[in-house]
């Protein structure tokens, strides 16, 4: 940050060798960002969940877009003026959208419905008020506010809206009797009978809920959540287990978890960044081991996560009865696996295991030709086992998803410059939430020394 609070990119110029080495990453990042340019409603700022005609917007994808607009400015993919206009339009929409118990509202008690019609912002598909997707949306708003720190009226308005919208979320309303945060609520049936338990993508939500200046989660809610964690061993690697790869990535879009630990991680001697590195290596080892004998798995063929798929259908493949699924929470080594791979999830692992990711990306782009033939780069998934055996990638999803696109753009940038991590380290609520969750060490200690 400069004295005025604005983000300044690293002024050190990379060498020619580094530029060549990074060219593939940046090509993938730029191509992916085109999704946010083209699949966003200009009036509401809402981003389509996937690029299928008639499909609604996703509040999580919208939050990721807000986080990625500053990256686009720094990478000369979008002017600052355009990025500010888009971000402000989005926050204005949410600031004025209807909040209430009516079934076609945009949200309730500061939370928002998972899916919204992109043009009107009304609830789609009788979906739920989503706690974690609201958190991704709010995190994106706070990232935008941290970047647009100018003194002009529009940038001030954006910051004021981001703060108002964060303060409006009633996190305490969604707490269950155990102190854990519920998944959500529907006006037709009330609270969803599930709460966040087990390690998952919700860490950034936990932090935002604890730090709320108006409706915080209880002090014990984080311990109640982390008490459900499972520490496991796979391929001689000890780590905090979660099967889908995306759960080890999404909170890292915003949170710089390098060198800081909560009580759980202090007891195991690592941090969450190292844990994600280990989870990435477990997936890589699982693909090489390939215990179920799927086509295309191996050193350069991995990436199993919650994703689209070719099913639901059961068929005989190479003499083996295989069950294939559509959208499901795939994972490894102990989760659902039907041979479906997600290149985007590999790209989003770049900060954790750059050597593994680099090799796989080269294979996916240059050998399998999965990237440049599509408008936004990698589609959601492919499945070599399901399709024509003479086709290297077999079946391929027909769609791109905003929830996949955002982590590609953000995590490539975090790997190269740490831009979003730096921005969010400057957000007082992020710092406060991490401390209330019991985090200490690393950059948090430096932040503590600079507190007024």
C-alpha positions in Angstrom: 0.0 0.0 0.0 1.2 3.5 -0.6 0.6 6.3 1.9 -2.9 6.9 0.4 -3.8 3.3 0.9 -3.7 2.3 -2.8 -2.2 -1.0 -4.0 1.1 -0.6 -5.8 2.4 -3.5 -7.9 5.9 -4.8 -7.4 8.1 -2.4 -9.3 10.9 -4.9 -9.8 11.0 -5.9 -13.4 11.3 -9.7 -14.0 14.1 -11.1 -16.2 13.4 -12.4 -19.7 13.8 -15.9 -18.4 11.2 -15.4 -15.7 8.9 -13.8 -18.2 9.2 -16.8 -20.5 8.7 -19.2 -17.6 5.5 -17.4 -16.5 4.0 -16.9 -19.9 1.8 -20.0 -19.8 0.4 -19.0 -16.3 -0.4 -15.5 -17.5 -2.0 -16.7 -20.7 -4.3 -19.0 -18.7 -5.1 -16.1 -16.3 -5.9 -13.6 -19.1 -8.1 -16.1 -21.0 -10.0 -17.0 -17.8 -10.7 -13.4 -16.9 -12.6 -13.0 -20.2 -15.4 -14.9 -18.5 -16.0 -12.1 -16.1 -15.9 -9.5 -18.9 -18.5 -11.3 -21.0 -20.7 -13.2 -18.6 -21.7 -10.3 -16.2 -24.9 -8.3 -16.3 -23.9 -4.7 -16.9 -26.8 -3.3 -14.7 -26.7 -5.6 -11.7 -23.0 -6.7 -11.8 -24.1 -10.3 -11.3 -22.0 -13.0 -12.8 -23.5 -16.1 -14.4 -22.9 -19.3 -12.5 -22.2 -21.0 -15.8 -22.3 -19.9 -19.4 -25.4 -21.9 -20.4 -28.3 -19.9 -21.9 -30.9 -19.1 -19.4 -28.7 -20.0 -16.4 -28.8 -17.7 -13.3 -26.0 -15.8 -11.6 -24.1 -17.0 -8.6 -23.2 -14.7 -5.7 -20.0 -16.6 -5.1 -18.9 -16.1 -8.7 -19.9 -12.4 -8.3 -17.7 -12.1 -5.2 -14.8 -13.7 -7.1 -15.3 -11.2 -10.0 -15.0 -8.3 -7.5 -11.8 -9.8 -6.2 -10.4 -10.2 -9.7 -11.2 -6.7 -11.1 -8.2 -5.2 -9.3 -6.0 -7.9 -10.7 -7.3 -7.1 -14.2 -6.3 -3.5 -13.7 -2.8 -4.4 -12.6 -2.5 -6.8 -15.5 -3.8 -4.2 -18.0 -6.8 -6.4 -18.8 -9.3 -3.7 -17.8 -9.0 0.0 -17.1 -9.2 1.3 -13.6 -12.3 3.3 -14.6 -14.1 0.3 -16.0 -13.2 -1.9 -13.0 -14.4 0.8 -10.6 -17.7 1.2 -12.6 -18.4 -2.5 -12.6 -17.5 -2.9 -8.9 -19.6 0.1 -7.9 -22.6 -1.1 -10.0 -22.4 -4.5 -8.2 -22.3 -3.0 -4.7 -25.1 -0.5 -5.5 -27.3 -3.3 -6.7 -26.8 -5.3 -3.5 -27.2 -2.1 -1.4 -30.6 -1.4 -2.9 -31.8 -5.0 -3.5 -34.8 -6.2 -1.5 -34.1 -8.0 1.8 -37.0 -9.8 3.4 -38.9 -13.1 3.8 -40.7 -12.8 0.5 -39.7 -15.8 -1.7 -38.5 -13.7 -4.6 -36.3 -11.3 -2.6 -32.5 -11.0 -3.2 -31.6 -11.8 0.4 -32.6 -11.8 4.0 -30.9 -10.5 7.2 -27.9 -9.4 5.1 -27.4 -12.8 3.5 -28.1 -13.6 -0.2 -29.6 -16.4 -2.1 -27.1 -18.7 -3.7 -28.5 -18.2 -7.2 -30.1 -15.0 -8.6 -31.6 -14.0 -11.9 -28.8 -12.0 -13.5 -31.0 -9.2 -14.9 -33.4 -8.7 -11.9 -31.4 -10.1 -9.0 -34.4 -12.1 -7.8 -34.0 -15.5 -6.2 -33.7 -18.4 -8.7 -34.8 -22.0 -8.4 -36.2 -21.7 -4.9 -32.5 -21.9 -3.8 -31.3 -21.3 -0.2 -29.9 -18.3 1.6 -26.2 -19.4 1.5 -23.9 -18.6 4.4 -20.6 -19.5 2.7 -21.5 -18.0 -0.7 -22.5 -14.8 1.0 -19.1 -14.8 2.6 -17.4 -15.2 -0.7 -19.5 -12.2 -2.0 -18.6 -10.1 1.1 -14.9 -11.0 0.8 -14.9 -9.8 -2.8 -16.5 -6.5 -1.8 -13.9 -6.0 0.9 -11.1 -6.8 -1.6 -12.6 -4.2 -4.0 -12.8 -1.6 -1.1 -9.2 -2.3 -0.1 -8.0 -1.6 -3.7 -10.1 1.4 -4.5 -8.7 3.8 -1.9 -8.9 7.0 -3.9 -10.5 10.2 -2.6 -13.0 10.8 -5.4 -16.7 10.4 -4.7 -17.1 7.0 -6.4 -14.3 5.2 -4.6 -15.5 6.6 -1.3 -19.0 5.4 -2.1 -17.7 1.9 -2.9 -15.9 1.7 0.4 -18.9 2.9 2.3 -21.2 0.4 0.6 -18.8 -2.5 1.3 -18.7 -1.6 5.0 -22.5 -1.2 5.1 -23.1 -4.5 3.4 -20.7 -6.4 5.7 -22.2 -4.8 8.8 -25.7 -5.9 7.6 -24.9 -9.6 7.7 -26.5 -11.2 10.8 -24.1 -14.1 11.3 -25.4 -14.8 14.8 -28.8 -15.5 13.3 -27.4 -18.6 11.5 -25.8 -20.2 14.6 -27.2 -23.5 15.7 -27.3 -24.8 19.3 -23.8 -26.1 19.1 -22.5 -22.7 18.1 -21.7 -23.7 14.5 -22.9 -21.7 11.5 -25.7 -23.3 9.5 -25.5 -23.7 5.8 -28.5 -21.5 5.1 -32.2 -20.9 5.2 -35.3 -21.1 2.9 -38.4 -19.0 3.4 -40.6 -22.1 2.7 -39.0 -24.4 5.3 -36.7 -22.3 7.6 -33.1 -23.3 8.5 -31.4 -26.0 6.5 -30.6 -28.9 8.7 -26.9 -28.8 8.1 -24.1 -26.8 9.6 -20.5 -26.4 8.8 -18.4 -29.2 10.2 -15.3 -30.9 9.1 -12.5 -29.0 7.3 -13.9 -27.3 4.2 -13.9 -24.1 2.1 -15.6 -22.0 4.9 -12.5 -20.7 6.7 -12.9 -17.2 5.2 -16.6 -17.3 6.3 -15.6 -18.2 9.9 -13.2 -15.3 10.0 -15.7 -12.7 8.6 -18.4 -14.0 11.0 -16.1 -13.7 14.1 -15.0 -10.1 13.1 -18.5 -8.7 12.5 -18.8 -5.4 14.3 -22.6 -5.8 14.4 -23.8 -9.4 14.4 -20.7 -11.6 15.2 -20.7 -15.3 15.6 -20.0 -16.4 19.2 -16.4 -16.6 20.3 -16.8 -20.4 20.6 -18.1 -21.0 17.1 -14.7 -21.3 15.5 -13.6 -23.9 18.1 -16.9 -25.8 17.6 -16.2 -25.9 13.9 -12.5 -26.9 14.2 -13.3 -29.6 16.7 -14.9 -31.6 13.8 -11.6 -31.7 11.8 -10.1 -35.0 10.7 -6.3 -35.4 10.6 -5.4 -38.3 8.3 -2.5 -40.0 6.6 -2.4 -40.8 2.9 0.7 -41.8 0.9 2.8 -41.3 4.0 1.6 -37.7 4.2 -0.1 -36.4 7.3 -2.6 -33.6 6.8 -5.9 -32.1 7.7 -8.2 -34.0 5.4 -10.8 -32.8 2.9 -11.4 -34.8 -0.2 -12.3 -32.1 -2.9 -9.3 -30.1 -4.0 -11.2 -26.8 -4.1 -11.7 -26.9 -0.3 -8.0 -26.4 0.0 -8.0 -23.4 -2.2 -11.1 -21.1 -2.0 -10.3 -19.4 1.4 -6.7 -19.0 0.2 -8.0 -16.7 -2.6 -8.4 -14.0 0.1 -6.5 -15.2 3.2 -2.7 -15.2 3.4 -2.3 -18.2 5.6 1.4 -18.6 5.2 3.3 -18.7 8.5 0.2 -18.1 10.7 -1.5 -20.8 12.8 -4.6 -21.3 14.8 -4.7 -23.7 17.8 -5.4 -26.7 15.6 -2.5 -26.1 13.3 -0.1 -25.2 16.1 -0.9 -28.6 17.6 0.2 -30.3 14.4 3.2 -28.1 13.7 2.2 -26.7 10.2 0.0 -23.9 8.8 -3.0 -24.1 6.4 -0.8 -23.1 3.4 1.5 -26.1 4.1 -1.6 -28.2 4.5 -2.9 -27.3 1.1 0.5 -28.1 -0.3 0.3 -31.6 1.2 -3.3 -32.0 0.0 -2.1 -31.2 -3.5 0.7 -33.7 -3.3 -1.8 -36.4 -2.1 -3.9 -35.8 -5.1 -0.9 -36.0 -7.4 0.2 -39.3 -5.8 -3.3 -40.7 -6.0 -3.5 -40.0 -9.7 -0.1 -41.8 -10.2 -1.3 -44.7 -8.1 -4.7 -44.7 -10.0 -6.2 -47.4 -7.8 -9.4 -47.5 -9.9 -7.7 -47.7 -13.2 -9.1 -44.7 -15.0 -7.8 -43.5 -18.3 -5.7 -40.3 -18.3 -4.6 -40.4 -14.7 -0.9 -40.0 -13.9 1.9 -37.6 -13.2 0.4 -35.0 -15.6 -3.3 -36.0 -15.2 -4.8 -35.1 -11.8 -7.2 -32.6 -10.2 -10.3 -34.1 -8.5 -12.8 -31.8 -7.0 -16.5 -30.8 -6.8 -17.3 -30.5 -10.4 -19.5 -31.2 -13.4 -19.4 -34.7 -14.9 -20.8 -36.9 -17.7 -23.4 -38.7 -15.8 -25.6 -39.8 -14.2 -25.2 -43.1 -16.0 -23.7 -46.5 -15.5 -21.9 -48.2 -18.5 -19.4 -50.9 -19.2 -16.0 -49.5 -20.1 -13.1 -51.8 -21.0 -15.0 -54.7 -19.4 -15.6 -52.8 -16.1 -18.9 -51.5 -14.9 -18.4 -47.8 -14.2 -20.8 -45.3 -12.6 -20.5 -41.8 -13.8 -22.0 -38.7 -12.0 -23.1 -35.3 -13.0 -22.3 -32.4 -10.6 -21.0 -34.0 -7.4 -18.4 -33.4 -4.7 -15.6 -35.5 -6.1 -12.3 -35.9 -4.2 -9.3 -38.0 -3.4 -8.0 -40.3 -2.0 -11.1 -41.3 0.0 -13.8 -39.4 -1.9 -16.1 -40.0 -4.9 -14.0 -40.6 -8.1 -15.4 -41.5 -11.5 -12.5 -40.5 -13.7 -13.4 -36.8 -14.0 -10.6 -34.3 -13.9 -10.8 -30.5 -13.4 -7.8 -28.6 -15.0 -9.0 -25.4 -13.3 -8.4 -27.0 -9.8 -4.9 -27.8 -10.9 -4.3 -24.2 -12.0 -5.6 -22.9 -8.7 -3.0 -25.1 -6.8 -0.2 -23.1 -8.4 1.0 -21.3 -5.2 1.1 -24.6 -3.3 2.9 -26.9 -5.7 4.2 -24.9 -8.7 6.4 -27.7 -10.2 3.5 -30.2 -10.2 1.1 -27.6 -11.6 3.4 -26.4 -14.3 3.9 -29.9 -15.7 0.2 -30.7 -15.7 -0.7 -27.3 -17.2 1.7 -27.9 -20.1 0.1 -31.3 -20.7 -3.5 -30.0 -20.5 -2.7 -27.0 -22.8 -0.2 -28.4 -25.3 -0.7 -32.2 -25.3 -4.5 -32.5 -24.7 -5.4 -29.2 -26.3 -7.9 -28.5 -23.6 -7.4 -24.7 -23.3 -7.0 -22.6 -26.4 -9.9 -24.1 -28.3 -12.4 -22.7 -25.8 -13.3 -19.0 -25.4 -12.6 -18.9 -21.7 -9.8 -21.5 -21.6 -10.4 -24.6 -19.5 -13.9 -25.9 -19.3 -15.1 -27.3 -16.0 -13.9 -30.9 -16.4 -13.1 -33.7 -18.8 -13.3 -37.5 -18.4 -11.0 -39.7 -20.6 -12.6 -42.9 -19.4 -16.2 -42.0 -20.4 -15.6 -40.8 -23.9 -14.2 -42.2 -27.1 -10.9 -44.1 -26.2 -9.3 -42.7 -29.4 -9.9 -39.2 -28.1 -7.2 -38.2 -25.5 -9.6 -36.2 -23.4 -12.7 -38.4 -23.9 -15.8 -36.5 -22.6 -15.5 -32.7 -21.9 -17.9 -30.5 -20.1 -19.8 -28.1 -22.4 -19.7 -25.3 -19.8 -17.5 -22.9 -18.0 -18.3 -22.0 -14.3 -17.6 -18.6 -12.7 -16.7 -20.4 -9.4 -13.9 -22.2 -11.3 -12.8 -19.1 -13.2 -12.2 -16.9 -10.2 -9.6 -19.1 -8.4 -7.6 -19.5 -11.6 -7.3 -15.7 -12.0 -6.8 -15.0 -8.3 -4.4 -17.9 -7.4 -2.1 -17.3 -10.3 -1.8 -13.7 -9.2 -1.3 -14.7 -5.6 1.5 -17.0 -6.7 3.2 -14.3 -8.8 2.7 -11.1 -6.7 0.6 -12.0 -3.7 -1.7 -9.1 -4.6 -5.0 -10.2 -3.0 -3.2 -11.5 0.0 -1.5 -8.1 0.5 -4.8 -6.3 0.0 -6.7 -8.4 2.5 -3.9 -8.2 5.1 -4.8 -4.5 5.2 -8.5 -5.1 6.0 -8.9 -4.6 9.7 -11.8 -7.1 9.9 -9.7 -9.8 8.4 -6.9 -9.2 10.9 -9.4 -9.1 13.8 -11.3 -12.2 12.6 -8.1 -14.2 12.3 -7.0 -13.2 15.8 -10.4 -14.1 17.3 -10.1 -17.5 15.6 -6.8 -17.9 17.6 -4.3 -17.3 14.7 -0.9 -15.9 15.6 2.6 -15.6 14.2 4.0 -14.4 10.9 2.5 -11.3 9.4 -0.2 -11.1 12.0 2.5 -10.3 14.6 3.8 -7.5 12.4 0.2 -6.2 12.0 -0.2 -6.3 15.8 2.9 -4.1 16.2 1.5 -1.5 13.8 -2.0 -1.4 15.5 -2.8 2.1 16.9 
